[in-house]
Amino acid sequence: MKNCFKLVRKISYVMKRIIFFCLFSSTLSAFSQSTPTTIITSFDHIIDSLYKPSEPGGVALVARHNQVLYNHAFGMANMELHVKMQPDMVFEIGSMTKQFTAVCILQLMEQGKLKLDDPINKYLTDCPAAWQPITIEHLLTHTSGIVDEAGPQAALTDIVKLYRDKSLASIPGTKKVYSNISYNLLGFIIEKISGMPYPDYLQKKILSPLGMNDTYYGSNERIIPGRVPGYIKAKRGNGFLNSYMFITPSAAGALISNTTDLLKWNQALISGKLIKPETLNKAWSSYQLADGKSSYYGYGWETDGTIQGSSIIEHGGVAVGYLTDAIYLPKEDIYVAVLTNQRGVLPEIVAANLAAITIGKPYHLKEIALNDDSLKAYTGVYKQADDTVARYITLNNHHLYYQRAGGPKILIRPFGSDQFYFDNFSVQGKVTRDAGKRIAALELFNMRHMNEPINVLKRTNLPLPGN
């Protein structure tokens, strides 16, 4: 009898896979009839240039007007069992969980059960004195002033005890400092108001109504169909190490999902199924700091970014052995999600390139050849005006490397006059010169926000270490 049950379960699983691949193949077939093969080839080229078939990989999805254009699996799902990645496999999505938590809060707001300007001590008992000015909106926007000192899985009583005698890092509303603890606290607020555990609220109010059947609140013990293990790139050599799957259960980063479910999620948002359009617009708008500057962050999403001139809403995720990123282009109604089971290549690079290709404006950052004398001119010690930590640019084996003191070396490649891009990072550098044509500073730009530098590093006369 036991063997019979096992056989039935096995047949059920196989039939599910067959049905999925039939549907997936028909979707790709329909797309191929209306989309030039060169675009698919371009998508494949981006993936193939960054990931090796024999290494951990992932799944990349591109959709336009809710039609799947590309849902491509690449690399290995399991290195030890030699299992190749499949499009329906599920990944830890890390901080992409935050947008789900934010929407839970916004649902409760629309129901009149809370206000965003409510102080958090209205819902969280025995708060530290320093937390009195903090509002729910401050938690949503990472402007609470609470810095991460406790693990996000900590109980509320433990968090309160840890922070009881600590000052805030900044006055609430004046500075954005990314904080997992803030979103953990939002999870406790959801539980307090709804009267149910955060995972239950999420399942009842979002996952089940949307049919997100491949999305789960993470568990290290639970058997989750299609879950892939995570891997970390070895510090030495070119191999990978097991990450030994460890999920931190919290409203800050505990969800597991796949690209198909995330597309359902995005479509539900823009169609008004979960929250009102005006509420979503507020969540997708940058919070303005007390000095009037933009924080480039709304409620659970990064905002005000662009890809080749097109506005985007974005958020990535980091978990042990996983990296994820998803981008939405509202004007073009394009959604891109890249989920990977390795800590190596940054998926935000992949997602940006896929989005740029989809809108017909691919990136053309091509390294130019410079001789060693020309490259050496850029080497030196650079510092931010109010920072004592030095940054070094060094030359090694005909390549330039950028390094924050004590950190890893990052390859930087010249692509124009005094312009560089950081290998495997969405960062560009631009050298500025004084009236005598001498190098004065290195300006660093996030490729999503090219209108103003994220850092300006002045060149110093200090010698490089070892010189």
MARTIVEX-433701 format. One record per residue (C-alpha): x, y, z; residue number from 1; chain; residue in one letter. Coordinates in Angstrom, 3 decimals. Layout:
BEGIN
          x          y          z     k   c   r
          X          Y          Z   NUM   A   a
...
This chain:
BEGIN
          x          y          z     k   c   r
      0.000      0.000      0.000     1   A   m
      2.811      2.438      0.853     2   A   k
      4.451      1.759     -2.492     3   A   n
      1.126      2.438     -4.191     4   A   c
      0.849      5.855     -2.506     5   A   f
      4.416      6.667     -3.474     6   A   k
      3.640      5.770     -7.097     7   A   l
      0.537      7.990     -7.104     8   A   v
      2.512     10.930     -5.692     9   A   r
      5.259     10.418     -8.254    10   A   k
      2.771     10.277    -11.151    11   A   i
      1.065     13.441     -9.814    12   A   s
      4.383     15.292     -9.690    13   A   y
      5.334     14.156    -13.208    14   A   v
      1.948     15.223    -14.595    15   A   m
      2.333     18.632    -12.965    16   A   k
      5.713     19.076    -14.654    17   A   r
      4.345     17.952    -18.025    18   A   i
      1.421     20.369    -17.804    19   A   i
      3.757     23.216    -16.800    20   A   f
      6.147     22.644    -19.683    21   A   f
      3.297     22.312    -22.206    22   A   c
      1.895     25.655    -21.072    23   A   l
      5.354     27.220    -20.956    24   A   f
      6.211     25.956    -24.448    25   A   s
      2.953     27.300    -25.880    26   A   s
      3.634     30.685    -24.285    27   A   t
      7.084     30.850    -25.834    28   A   l
      5.666     29.686    -29.162    29   A   s
      3.102     32.494    -29.172    30   A   a
      5.795     34.993    -28.259    31   A   f
      8.156     33.787    -30.986    32   A   s
      5.482     34.524    -33.598    33   A   q
      5.315     38.204    -32.641    34   A   s
      8.797     38.994    -31.385    35   A   t
     12.002     39.061    -33.449    36   A   p
     14.301     36.131    -32.785    37   A   t
     17.123     38.646    -32.319    38   A   t
     15.563     39.837    -29.039    39   A   i
     15.450     36.320    -27.618    40   A   i
     19.006     35.840    -28.831    41   A   t
     19.995     39.058    -27.067    42   A   s
     18.364     37.865    -23.838    43   A   f
     20.228     34.570    -24.104    44   A   d
     23.511     36.366    -24.796    45   A   h
     23.229     38.384    -21.572    46   A   i
     22.603     35.226    -19.551    47   A   i
     25.292     33.179    -21.291    48   A   d
     27.907     35.917    -20.858    49   A   s
     27.475     35.946    -17.067    50   A   l
     26.546     32.394    -16.039    51   A   y
     28.126     29.046    -16.845    52   A   k
     25.868     26.012    -17.483    53   A   p
     27.879     23.940    -15.001    54   A   s
     27.507     26.445    -12.127    55   A   e
     24.573     27.582     -9.960    56   A   p
     22.183     29.656    -12.058    57   A   g
     18.632     30.869    -11.870    58   A   g
     15.523     31.893    -13.767    59   A   v
     14.927     35.131    -15.672    60   A   a
     11.447     36.320    -16.628    61   A   l
     10.443     39.168    -18.925    62   A   v
      6.763     40.065    -19.361    63   A   a
      5.028     42.861    -21.240    64   A   r
      1.349     43.691    -20.675    65   A   h
      1.233     40.589    -18.469    66   A   n
      2.278     38.357    -21.385    67   A   q
      5.343     36.232    -20.688    68   A   v
      7.994     36.960    -23.298    69   A   l
     10.791     34.998    -21.691    70   A   y
     10.976     32.656    -18.730    71   A   n
     14.379     31.088    -19.064    72   A   h
     16.130     28.722    -16.660    73   A   a
     19.905     28.590    -16.705    74   A   f
     22.698     26.858    -14.829    75   A   g
     22.360     24.205    -12.147    76   A   m
     19.646     23.862     -9.532    77   A   a
     21.622     21.343     -7.511    78   A   n
     25.359     20.960     -7.965    79   A   m
     25.720     17.744     -5.984    80   A   e
     22.881     15.905     -7.719    81   A   l
     23.689     17.481    -11.078    82   A   h
     20.116     18.753    -11.522    83   A   v
     19.624     21.488    -14.101    84   A   k
     17.536     24.555    -13.333    85   A   m
     13.875     24.553    -14.410    86   A   q
     11.626     27.625    -14.943    87   A   p
      9.172     26.797    -12.139    88   A   d
     11.734     26.262     -9.368    89   A   m
     11.519     28.413     -6.247    90   A   v
     14.107     30.585     -4.488    91   A   f
     14.521     32.545     -1.311    92   A   e
     13.765     36.125     -2.388    93   A   i
     15.228     37.881      0.661    94   A   g
     14.319     41.549      0.993    95   A   s
     11.810     41.415     -1.836    96   A   m
      9.647     40.224      1.074    97   A   t
      9.509     43.838      2.247    98   A   k
      7.097     44.873     -0.505    99   A   q
      4.668     42.183      0.670   100   A   f
      4.938     43.440      4.242   101   A   t
      4.381     47.009      3.076   102   A   a
      1.216     46.028      1.196   103   A   v
     -0.111     44.226      4.299   104   A   c
      0.322     47.480      6.231   105   A   i
     -1.339     49.482      3.454   106   A   l
     -4.313     47.096      3.401   107   A   q
     -4.801     47.673      7.117   108   A   l
     -4.519     51.418      6.502   109   A   m
     -7.232     51.296      3.822   110   A   e
     -9.440     49.404      6.263   111   A   q
     -9.067     52.255      8.755   112   A   g
     -7.227     50.093     11.275   113   A   k
     -4.085     52.250     11.324   114   A   l
     -2.648     55.513     10.038   115   A   k
      0.828     55.834      8.585   116   A   l
      1.594     58.744     10.896   117   A   d
      0.639     56.701     13.960   118   A   d
      3.521     56.381     16.449   119   A   p
      4.647     52.771     16.611   120   A   i
      4.321     52.717     20.402   121   A   n
      0.558     52.753     19.832   122   A   k
      0.867     49.122     18.700   123   A   y
      4.160     47.926     20.193   124   A   l
      4.213     47.788     23.973   125   A   t
      7.064     48.924     26.204   126   A   d
      8.977     50.701     23.408   127   A   c
     12.332     52.304     24.269   128   A   p
     12.091     55.998     25.038   129   A   a
     14.134     56.898     21.957   130   A   a
     11.468     55.304     19.732   131   A   w
      8.659     57.656     20.780   132   A   q
      8.885     59.907     17.662   133   A   p
      8.972     56.960     15.225   134   A   i
      5.900     56.472     13.030   135   A   t
      4.789     53.550     10.897   136   A   i
      5.803     55.532      7.811   137   A   e
      9.324     55.881      9.202   138   A   h
      9.555     52.094      9.430   139   A   l
      8.246     51.659      5.868   140   A   l
     10.790     54.111      4.444   141   A   t
     13.863     53.061      6.450   142   A   h
     13.996     56.507      8.042   143   A   t
     13.280     55.459     11.638   144   A   s
     16.864     55.904     12.800   145   A   g
     16.922     52.320     14.133   146   A   i
     20.049     50.518     12.964   147   A   v
     20.288     46.741     12.656   148   A   d
     21.822     45.306     15.782   149   A   e
     19.463     42.420     16.483   150   A   a
     18.805     39.585     14.084   151   A   g
     15.477     40.074     12.282   152   A   p
     14.223     36.782     13.720   153   A   q
     14.427     38.132     17.289   154   A   a
     11.252     38.313     19.367   155   A   a
      9.788     41.738     20.092   156   A   l
     10.642     41.517     23.784   157   A   t
     14.275     40.748     22.935   158   A   d
     14.455     43.632     20.456   159   A   i
     12.977     46.069     22.968   160   A   v
     15.402     44.884     25.638   161   A   k
     18.393     45.270     23.308   162   A   l
     17.492     48.808     22.210   163   A   y
     16.130     50.061     25.522   164   A   r
     19.127     52.256     26.371   165   A   d
     20.375     52.939     22.850   166   A   k
     20.042     56.222     21.009   167   A   s
     18.763     56.410     17.443   168   A   l
     21.378     56.766     14.709   169   A   a
     19.467     59.764     13.313   170   A   s
     16.333     61.788     13.962   171   A   i
     13.338     59.979     12.418   172   A   p
     12.568     61.254      8.940   173   A   g
     15.953     62.881      8.347   174   A   t
     18.047     60.070      6.895   175   A   k
     17.479     56.778      5.085   176   A   k
     19.427     53.892      6.601   177   A   v
     18.343     50.461      5.384   178   A   y
     16.928     48.563      8.352   179   A   s
     15.688     44.967      8.504   180   A   n
     14.621     45.514     12.102   181   A   i
     12.168     48.189     10.927   182   A   s
     10.363     45.667      8.757   183   A   y
     10.447     43.067     11.487   184   A   n
      8.651     45.610     13.676   185   A   l
      6.088     46.135     10.913   186   A   l
      5.432     42.398     11.036   187   A   g
      4.669     42.668     14.749   188   A   f
      2.295     45.576     14.055   189   A   i
      0.451     43.494     11.450   190   A   i
      0.067     40.708     14.002   191   A   e
     -1.149     43.104     16.698   192   A   k
     -3.818     44.714     14.524   193   A   i
     -4.981     41.648     12.571   194   A   s
     -4.923     39.240     15.492   195   A   g
     -3.172     36.560     13.457   196   A   m
      0.477     35.559     12.906   197   A   p
      2.197     37.399     10.050   198   A   y
      2.535     34.250      7.864   199   A   p
     -1.195     33.498      8.290   200   A   d
     -2.211     37.054      7.374   201   A   y
      0.021     36.922      4.309   202   A   l
     -1.441     33.585      3.217   203   A   q
     -5.063     34.593      3.792   204   A   k
     -4.972     38.130      2.393   205   A   k
     -2.451     37.859     -0.448   206   A   i
     -1.066     34.458     -1.432   207   A   l
     -4.270     32.383     -1.509   208   A   s
     -6.496     35.030     -3.172   209   A   p
     -3.911     35.496     -5.941   210   A   l
     -3.271     31.805     -6.457   211   A   g
      0.393     32.230     -5.580   212   A   m
      0.740     28.521     -4.911   213   A   n
      4.530     28.464     -5.288   214   A   d
      5.149     31.201     -2.714   215   A   t
      5.798     30.258      0.901   216   A   y
      6.772     31.782      4.202   217   A   y
     10.212     30.270      4.600   218   A   g
     11.055     27.313      6.777   219   A   s
     14.263     25.352      7.207   220   A   n
     12.373     22.175      8.096   221   A   e
      9.401     22.234      5.731   222   A   r
      9.545     20.250      2.479   223   A   i
      8.892     22.826     -0.255   224   A   i
      8.354     21.481     -3.803   225   A   p
     10.820     22.863     -6.317   226   A   g
     13.038     24.657     -3.776   227   A   r
     16.631     24.939     -4.964   228   A   v
     19.624     25.046     -2.594   229   A   p
     21.819     28.134     -2.483   230   A   g
     25.535     28.501     -3.154   231   A   y
     28.257     31.009     -2.339   232   A   i
     31.186     31.750     -4.614   233   A   k
     34.426     30.513     -3.055   234   A   a
     36.870     33.220     -1.978   235   A   k
     39.676     31.243     -3.536   236   A   r
     39.463     29.667     -6.953   237   A   g
     36.456     29.642     -9.253   238   A   n
     34.223     27.156     -7.460   239   A   g
     31.158     27.415     -5.234   240   A   f
     30.396     26.348     -1.674   241   A   l
     27.148     25.153     -0.128   242   A   n
     25.349     27.917      1.750   243   A   s
     23.668     25.404      4.077   244   A   y
     20.172     26.795      3.658   245   A   m
     19.218     28.960      6.603   246   A   f
     16.109     31.090      6.442   247   A   i
     15.644     33.966      8.837   248   A   t
     11.911     33.969      9.569   249   A   p
     10.699     37.548      9.610   250   A   s
      8.627     40.112      7.755   251   A   a
     11.911     41.542      6.443   252   A   a
     13.017     38.660      4.251   253   A   g
     11.478     35.219      4.764   254   A   a
      9.564     34.579      1.542   255   A   l
     10.275     31.904     -1.050   256   A   i
      8.843     32.249     -4.564   257   A   s
      9.336     31.805     -8.299   258   A   n
      9.139     34.098    -11.312   259   A   t
      5.622     33.052    -12.335   260   A   t
      4.180     33.881     -8.916   261   A   d
      6.017     37.196     -8.794   262   A   l
      4.429     38.147    -12.104   263   A   l
      1.018     37.351    -10.573   264   A   k
      1.944     39.593     -7.653   265   A   w
      2.941     42.521     -9.871   266   A   n
     -0.161     42.176    -12.029   267   A   q
     -2.399     42.117     -8.948   268   A   a
     -0.784     45.325     -7.724   269   A   l
     -1.203     47.304    -10.924   270   A   i
     -4.764     46.031    -11.452   271   A   s
     -5.867     47.210     -7.997   272   A   g
     -6.710     43.780     -6.589   273   A   k
     -4.763     44.285     -3.350   274   A   l
     -4.702     48.023     -2.663   275   A   i
     -6.165     51.084     -4.358   276   A   k
     -4.203     52.609     -7.287   277   A   p
     -3.671     55.832     -5.351   278   A   e
     -2.249     53.843     -2.425   279   A   t
      0.112     51.964     -4.735   280   A   l
      1.193     55.254     -6.267   281   A   n
      2.127     56.479     -2.792   282   A   k
      4.094     53.276     -2.136   283   A   a
      5.942     53.763     -5.421   284   A   w
      6.795     57.420     -4.693   285   A   s
     10.000     58.459     -2.946   286   A   s
      9.713     59.541      0.653   287   A   y
     10.941     63.095      1.065   288   A   q
     13.443     63.581      3.867   289   A   l
     13.164     66.454      6.311   290   A   a
     15.598     68.547      4.250   291   A   d
     13.490     68.098      1.124   292   A   g
     15.821     65.628     -0.560   293   A   k
     14.577     62.389     -2.037   294   A   s
     15.259     59.137     -0.218   295   A   s
     14.836     57.152     -3.474   296   A   y
     12.673     54.738     -1.483   297   A   y
      8.935     54.431     -1.026   298   A   g
      7.114     51.759      0.962   299   A   y
      8.973     48.501      0.263   300   A   g
     10.300     49.554     -3.140   301   A   w
     13.237     51.557     -4.484   302   A   e
     11.934     54.460     -6.537   303   A   t
     12.898     57.266     -8.929   304   A   d
     15.361     55.087    -10.819   305   A   g
     15.666     54.901    -14.586   306   A   t
     16.863     52.466    -17.213   307   A   i
     17.916     54.190    -20.415   308   A   q
     15.584     57.069    -19.578   309   A   g
     12.565     54.943    -18.577   310   A   s
     11.267     55.198    -15.010   311   A   s
     11.452     52.034    -12.929   312   A   i
     10.261     50.594     -9.630   313   A   i
     12.713     48.028     -8.257   314   A   e
     13.813     45.940     -5.318   315   A   h
     16.381     43.241     -4.852   316   A   g
     16.879     40.555     -2.281   317   A   g
     19.833     38.912     -0.568   318   A   v
     19.659     35.621      1.302   319   A   a
     22.266     33.044      2.247   320   A   v
     23.234     31.628     -1.149   321   A   g
     20.631     33.582     -3.152   322   A   y
     20.418     36.917     -4.966   323   A   l
     17.253     38.289     -6.565   324   A   t
     15.991     41.407     -8.323   325   A   d
     12.755     42.568     -9.946   326   A   a
     12.106     45.693    -12.014   327   A   i
      8.847     47.203    -13.244   328   A   y
      8.662     49.856    -15.964   329   A   l
      5.227     51.491    -15.448   330   A   p
      5.051     53.418    -18.725   331   A   k
      5.963     50.409    -20.849   332   A   e
      4.180     47.910    -18.539   333   A   d
      7.237     45.647    -18.532   334   A   i
      8.138     43.389    -15.621   335   A   y
     11.513     41.690    -15.231   336   A   v
     12.410     39.255    -12.448   337   A   a
     15.726     37.465    -12.011   338   A   v
     16.100     34.870     -9.245   339   A   l
     19.421     33.100     -8.663   340   A   t
     20.769     30.445     -6.320   341   A   n
     24.273     31.830     -6.110   342   A   q
     26.094     34.678     -4.411   343   A   r
     28.224     35.638     -7.381   344   A   g
     26.803     37.587    -10.326   345   A   v
     24.432     40.379     -9.300   346   A   l
     20.947     39.822    -10.795   347   A   p
     20.335     43.581    -10.938   348   A   e
     22.853     43.677    -13.798   349   A   i
     20.922     40.978    -15.644   350   A   v
     17.512     42.542    -14.973   351   A   a
     18.623     45.975    -16.161   352   A   a
     20.077     44.590    -19.383   353   A   n
     16.958     42.517    -20.123   354   A   l
     14.739     45.542    -19.502   355   A   a
     16.895     47.768    -21.700   356   A   a
     16.735     45.243    -24.550   357   A   i
     12.956     44.936    -24.185   358   A   t
     12.426     48.690    -24.635   359   A   i
     14.804     48.693    -27.608   360   A   g
     17.580     50.619    -25.860   361   A   k
     20.265     48.066    -24.966   362   A   p
     23.291     49.166    -22.995   363   A   y
     26.490     49.592    -24.977   364   A   h
     29.178     49.727    -22.324   365   A   l
     32.144     48.314    -24.159   366   A   k
     35.598     48.274    -22.604   367   A   e
     38.224     50.263    -24.454   368   A   i
     41.895     49.342    -24.550   369   A   a
     44.310     51.618    -22.687   370   A   l
     48.019     51.020    -22.225   371   A   n
     49.506     50.623    -18.752   372   A   d
     50.834     54.194    -18.684   373   A   d
     47.356     55.584    -19.329   374   A   s
     45.809     53.292    -16.718   375   A   l
     48.476     54.086    -14.133   376   A   k
     47.520     57.760    -14.270   377   A   a
     44.274     56.894    -12.467   378   A   y
     45.903     54.991     -9.599   379   A   t
     46.087     56.562     -6.173   380   A   g
     44.337     57.102     -2.852   381   A   v
     40.879     58.697     -2.899   382   A   y
     38.748     59.876      0.028   383   A   k
     35.281     61.228      0.623   384   A   q
     35.339     64.630      2.297   385   A   a
     33.683     63.507      5.555   386   A   d
     35.007     59.941      5.621   387   A   d
     38.310     58.752      7.042   388   A   t
     38.171     55.474      5.115   389   A   v
     40.400     55.540      2.055   390   A   a
     39.649     54.068     -1.353   391   A   r
     42.424     52.769     -3.534   392   A   y
     42.732     52.462     -7.287   393   A   i
     45.535     50.124     -8.244   394   A   t
     46.928     48.601    -11.418   395   A   l
     47.526     44.878    -11.644   396   A   n
     48.140     42.751    -14.720   397   A   n
     46.973     45.516    -17.108   398   A   h
     43.693     46.098    -15.232   399   A   h
     42.486     48.730    -12.766   400   A   l
     40.961     47.740     -9.428   401   A   y
     38.904     49.750     -6.941   402   A   y
     39.090     48.886     -3.261   403   A   q
     37.611     50.352     -0.117   404   A   r
     40.191     49.968      2.659   405   A   a
     39.693     46.540      4.198   406   A   g
     37.319     45.404      1.436   407   A   g
     37.657     43.268     -1.697   408   A   p
     39.163     44.515     -4.929   409   A   k
     36.663     45.250     -7.692   410   A   i
     37.654     45.286    -11.346   411   A   l
     36.850     48.573    -13.106   412   A   i
     36.892     48.870    -16.879   413   A   r
     37.353     52.042    -18.977   414   A   p
     34.646     52.595    -21.587   415   A   f
     35.194     56.240    -22.523   416   A   g
     37.263     59.297    -21.788   417   A   s
     37.752     59.294    -17.994   418   A   d
     34.775     56.931    -17.609   419   A   q
     34.668     53.486    -16.014   420   A   f
     32.153     50.820    -15.145   421   A   y
     32.472     48.477    -12.183   422   A   f
     32.583     44.826    -13.109   423   A   d
     29.412     43.047    -11.904   424   A   n
     28.029     46.206    -10.277   425   A   f
     25.541     48.790    -11.517   426   A   s
     28.031     51.540    -10.705   427   A   v
     29.859     53.863    -13.053   428   A   q
     32.788     56.138    -12.276   429   A   g
     33.638     59.461    -13.852   430   A   k
     36.947     61.219    -13.305   431   A   v
     36.921     65.016    -12.985   432   A   t
     39.987     67.190    -13.616   433   A   r
     41.152     70.613    -12.458   434   A   d
     42.136     73.549    -14.646   435   A   a
     45.574     72.000    -15.133   436   A   g
     44.027     68.758    -16.450   437   A   k
     45.143     66.919    -13.308   438   A   r
     42.808     64.294    -11.846   439   A   i
     40.876     65.924     -8.998   440   A   a
     38.200     63.423     -8.031   441   A   a
     36.327     60.254     -8.866   442   A   l
     32.553     60.589     -8.976   443   A   e
     30.550     57.378     -8.502   444   A   l
     27.070     56.980     -9.997   445   A   f
     24.389     54.362     -9.584   446   A   n
     23.337     53.503    -13.136   447   A   m
     19.716     53.823    -11.971   448   A   r
     20.341     57.422    -10.824   449   A   h
     22.798     59.056    -13.205   450   A   m
     21.601     62.601    -12.441   451   A   n
     23.708     62.940     -9.294   452   A   e
     26.705     61.067     -7.867   453   A   p
     26.263     58.721     -4.943   454   A   i
     29.797     59.504     -3.817   455   A   n
     32.521     62.019     -4.657   456   A   v
     36.031     60.841     -3.817   457   A   l
     38.770     63.450     -3.802   458   A   k
     42.182     62.345     -4.976   459   A   r
     44.865     62.737     -2.290   460   A   t
     48.630     62.841     -2.307   461   A   n
     48.849     59.892      0.040   462   A   l
     50.897     56.900     -1.166   463   A   p
     49.217     53.611     -1.970   464   A   l
     49.740     50.871      0.648   465   A   p
     53.002     49.065      0.019   466   A   g
     54.491     51.957     -1.943   467   A   n
